[in-house]
């Protein structure tokens, strides 16, 4: 099983198999960035007010998480998104049950000076800070 296919073929908790779970728990793997484009604001989004400095730090953190080719371009996985409005990119780092995508964004908030949690493997910890 290739690492890229693992992430692409596991879009929800319902798609997680025992084998995939063992892979995430015990083995280091490559990381992908899943980026979705929206044409309009979604009803379940939470507004977070940030200063220009906080936004710059957060953008730098996010951009620094992408792997880049020798020309400095983000490395997209062509035709691997779930729909026409999302894409996967090669990224830096490794995920596990202790270092999740929610931990990643929490650390980005912390580095940017925004409210954050000590540790949050799930989204609700950080979301509570902004509701």
N, C-alpha and C positions, 0 to 999 in steps of 0.2 A: 504494500500500500504506500503510495507516494504521499508525502506530507501535504502538498497542495491539494490533492484530491480529497484527503481527509477533511480539510476545512470546507471545501466547496460542497462535499457530499453530506455535510452535517449542519444544515442551516438552522435546525431547531433541536431542543432537547429530545424530542420524539424520534429524531433521526440518529441519536447516539446509540451505538451498539456496544456490547461488552468489550469487544476487541478494540474499538476506538477509545473507550474509557481507559483501558489498560495502557494504551499508547500514550494518552495524555498524562496519566498519573505517573508513569515510570520512565518515559523516554523524552529526551529533548527533541524538539522538532522545529522546523522552520515556521515562520509566522507570515500570515497574510493580512492585509488591510482590506476590509470590505467597505466600499464607499457607495452610498446610495444618493442619487440626485432627486430632489423634490422640486416641483414647480410651484407649490404653495405651502403655507404653514399648515401643519397637522394639528388637530384638536387636542391631542394628548401631549404636545410639547410643553415644556416648562421654560418660561423666560428667565434668563440669567443676565443680570446687569453686570457689565464688565467695563473697566476703564480701557483706554487705548493701550496703556502699558500691559495690562493683564491680557488683553486680546492678542497683542504682539507676542507675548511669551507663550500663550497657548498655541497660536499658529506655528511658532517656531518649534514647539514641542511636537506637534502633529507632523509637520513637514519633516522633522528630523527622524521620525519613526519609519519613513519610507526608505527602502533600499533604492539606490540610484545606479544607473549605468555609468560608463566612463564619461559620458557627456553631461551628467548631472540630471538626467531625466528619470522620473519615476518609472518603475518597471511593471507595466500592466500585463495581466494574463489575458490575452485576447480571447474574446467570446466565451468567457467563463462565468459571467454574472448570472444571476437567477432570472433577470429580466432585462429589458432594454434600458432601464434606469439605474443599473448598478454595475459595479466592476470590482474585480479583485486585483490588488497590487502586491508585489513582494515587499515584505517589511522586515524590520530589524527586531531582534529579540526572540523570546520563546515563551510559550504559554503553558500553564499547568493548572491544576485545580486550586493552587495557592496564588497563582499569578494569572488572573483572568483579564478579559477585555475591560471589565469594570474596574479592576485594579489599575490597569493602564491609564484609563481616563482620570481616575481619582488621583494618580500620581501627577498627571499633567495639570490638573487643577491645583494641586499642592505646589508644584513648581512655579505656577503662574501667580500665586498669591491669592487664589480663590478658596472659598470654603471647601474643605475636603474631610475625609474620614481618616482615621488611623489606618484602617485596612477595610476594604469592601470587595469581597469576591462576587457579590450580587449588586444589581443596580439600585435596589431600594435604599441602601445606606446613603448613597450620595444624593439620590432624589429627595430624601427627607430633608436634607440641608437646604433645599431650594423651594419647597412647597409652602 
